[in-house]
Amino acid sequence: MVKPDKKVNATLPVAVKSDHIPLLNILPFGMCSNPANPMVAAATAAALGVLTPVPCVPCTAEDWGGGSRKVKIGGKEAIHAGSCLKCLYGGNIQVVAPLKPNIYML
């Protein structure tokens, strides 16, 4: 999700490398099955040790990797379809649908 204040040519908002805040820029998606995730660990414990995936709420601490060196918004590199973001629980988040509603990338 890109906040509407980051617009290019006053039409489309564009994500930048620092747009990685869980529940603001990165909404829950898919299922996480990594036991390092405290929610997975709790669900697995409640299921008497049977690995129990939970909805993915990414935990990100670093900026997106692979930003555009040519396109900057407010001095920050824009991200594009080749950009990726690391989750602290071991996942890798990538742009899969650029230019869709609420997911505008260069």
N, C-alpha and C positions, 0 to 999 in steps of 0.2 A: 504494500500500500504506500502510495506516495502522497504526502500532504499537498493540498492544492496551492500552497504558497510558492512552490517551486515550479514555475511555469517557464516554458520556452516559447517565444513568439506569442505570448499571452493566450495560448490555446491548451497545450498539453503539459501536465506536470511531469517532471523528470526526476528519477531517483538518483541520489548521489551516494558515494561510498559510505557515508556515515548513517544512511537510512537502514539501520539494522535492529531497531528497538523491538523486542518481542511484544506482541499484542498491540503495537502501534503501527510499525511498518511490516512486521512479519506475523501474519495471523496463523492460528493453529491449522495444521493440515496433516493428513496421513496418520500413521500409527508409529509410535516409537517402541522399540523392543530392546533398547540398550539398558542393561541392569545398572549402569552408572547413573541413569536418570532416577532421581529419588522417587518420582511417581511410579515408574515401572517397578522399582524395588519394593515399594509399598504394596502395589497391586499383586506382585508375585508372592510376597509374604502372606498376604490375605488369602491367596489361592493355594496355600500350603506348599510353596516352592515351585509351582507350575508357572513358567514364564508367561506373564500376562501383559501384552502390549497395551499402551494407553494412547489417547490422542496426543499428537506431537505439538508441543509448545516449545519452539526452539529457544535455547539459551545461548545468546551470542554476545561476545565481548569485544570482538574486533570488527573493523570495517570490512566491507565487501572487497574481495580481491579482483584484480583485472579491470579496473576502471578505465575510462577513456582519457587519454592524455590530451586529446584535442578539444573535447567538450567539457567545459566547467560551468557549474552553476554556483554562484556565490563563492567562487574561488575553490570549490570542491569538485573533484572528478565525477562525471556522470557514470553510472553503471550501464552495462549493455548485456546482450544475450550471452556473452561468454563469461560474465562475472559470476563469482561463486562466494559463498559465505559459509564459514565453519561453525558448527554447533559444538558447544562444550561437551555434549554427550556423545560426540563422535560422528555426527551426521554431516553431510555436505549439501547445502542448499544452492540451487541454481535457478536462473531465470528460464522458465520453460514456455511462457506465453507472452512475449513482449507485445506491446501495443494492444492489449486487451483492456476492457474497462477496469479501472483501479490498478492496473499494472502497466505503467508506461515506462519504457526503457529505450535507450538509444543503442 
